[in-house]
Amino acid sequence: MSRGFVKEGDQEETPIIPPRAALPEGATNYVTPKGMKLLHTEREQLEQERLTLKTTHEQQRRLELAVLNGKLNLLNERIASARILDPDTQPFDEVRFGATVSYKISSSSATQTFQIVGADEANLAKRKIAFVAPIAVALTGHKVGEIVPFKLGNETRALEIIAIKY
């Protein structure tokens, strides 16, 4: 039947499914072993949520299932494309994926610390940034004591690497 002959109240909204963290075109989806576990845990939670939906109203149930299925599809794509990169296999004397880096901006005495992780693991509140973040890209490959130029808007700041931990 044509959608033109359906009552307005019977039309379902297309669910909005939030996208996963963006990766640049052609970028490998690196994850830490812990990040891969988190992705699998998230999948288990979504599958459990799908199995235990409490909604009894059919239209609402279909909408909630569509959202959960959409999230699962995006998550499964991300898991399938993931490449585990163990921080323990990285060169310990330079900034690489999985490193916890302490640095300071040359104009400040305050030290900043963050860990470079996969896009899905990134969480600024936990001091974890994605390996594709501009500051992570700038620091990658450098060693303790090196001064790294970092362009921030119209100005370039000098970042000094203080420590690297894995």
MORAHU-V461396 format. One record per residue. N is the residue number from 1. RES is the residue in three letters. SS is DSSP state (@ for helix, = for strand, . for the rest). NEAR is the number of other C-alpha atoms within 12 Angstrom. Layout:
N	RES	SS	NEAR
N	RES	SS	NEAR
//
This chain:
1	MET	.	6
2	SER	.	7
3	ARG	@	10
4	GLY	@	9
5	PHE	@	10
6	VAL	.	11
7	LYS	.	11
8	GLU	@	10
9	GLY	@	9
10	ASP	@	13
11	GLN	.	15
12	GLU	.	18
13	GLU	.	15
14	THR	.	15
15	PRO	.	19
16	ILE	.	14
17	ILE	.	19
18	PRO	.	15
19	PRO	.	17
20	ARG	.	23
21	ALA	.	21
22	ALA	.	22
23	LEU	.	22
24	PRO	.	14
25	GLU	.	8
26	GLY	.	9
27	ALA	.	16
28	THR	.	21
29	ASN	=	32
30	TYR	=	33
31	VAL	=	34
32	THR	.	35
33	PRO	@	24
34	LYS	@	20
35	GLY	@	32
36	MET	@	30
37	LYS	@	18
38	LEU	@	21
39	LEU	@	32
40	HIS	@	22
41	THR	@	18
42	GLU	@	24
43	ARG	@	26
44	GLU	@	19
45	GLN	@	18
46	LEU	@	26
47	GLU	@	23
48	GLN	@	17
49	GLU	@	20
50	ARG	@	24
51	LEU	@	16
52	THR	.	15
53	LEU	.	21
54	LYS	.	15
55	THR	.	16
56	THR	.	12
57	HIS	.	11
58	GLU	@	14
59	GLN	@	18
60	GLN	@	20
61	ARG	@	21
62	ARG	@	22
63	LEU	@	24
64	GLU	@	29
65	LEU	@	28
66	ALA	@	22
67	VAL	@	26
68	LEU	@	31
69	ASN	@	25
70	GLY	@	26
71	LYS	@	29
72	LEU	@	31
73	ASN	@	22
74	LEU	@	25
75	LEU	@	31
76	ASN	@	24
77	GLU	@	17
78	ARG	@	33
79	ILE	@	30
80	ALA	@	19
81	SER	@	19
82	ALA	=	27
83	ARG	=	20
84	ILE	=	26
85	LEU	.	25
86	ASP	.	23
87	PRO	@	28
88	ASP	@	18
89	THR	@	17
90	GLN	.	21
91	PRO	.	20
92	PHE	.	22
93	ASP	.	24
94	GLU	=	28
95	VAL	.	38
96	ARG	.	36
97	PHE	.	43
98	GLY	.	39
99	ALA	.	39
100	THR	=	36
101	VAL	=	39
102	SER	=	30
103	TYR	=	36
104	LYS	=	28
105	ILE	=	26
106	SER	.	22
107	SER	.	13
108	SER	.	13
109	SER	.	12
110	ALA	.	14
111	THR	=	18
112	GLN	=	23
113	THR	=	28
114	PHE	=	35
115	GLN	=	38
116	ILE	=	44
117	VAL	=	41
118	GLY	.	43
119	ALA	.	36
120	ASP	.	35
121	GLU	.	35
122	ALA	.	30
123	ASN	=	20
124	LEU	@	17
125	ALA	@	11
126	LYS	@	15
127	ARG	.	19
128	LYS	=	30
129	ILE	=	31
130	ALA	=	38
131	PHE	.	39
132	VAL	.	32
133	ALA	.	27
134	PRO	@	18
135	ILE	@	32
136	ALA	@	35
137	VAL	@	22
138	ALA	@	29
139	LEU	@	40
140	THR	.	34
141	GLY	.	23
142	HIS	.	30
143	LYS	=	27
144	VAL	.	25
145	GLY	.	22
146	GLU	.	26
147	ILE	=	22
148	VAL	=	28
149	PRO	=	23
150	PHE	=	25
151	LYS	=	17
152	LEU	=	14
153	GLY	.	8
154	ASN	.	7
155	GLU	=	9
156	THR	=	17
157	ARG	=	20
158	ALA	=	23
159	LEU	=	34
160	GLU	=	31
161	ILE	=	35
162	ILE	=	30
163	ALA	=	27
164	ILE	=	34
165	LYS	=	27
166	TYR	.	25
//
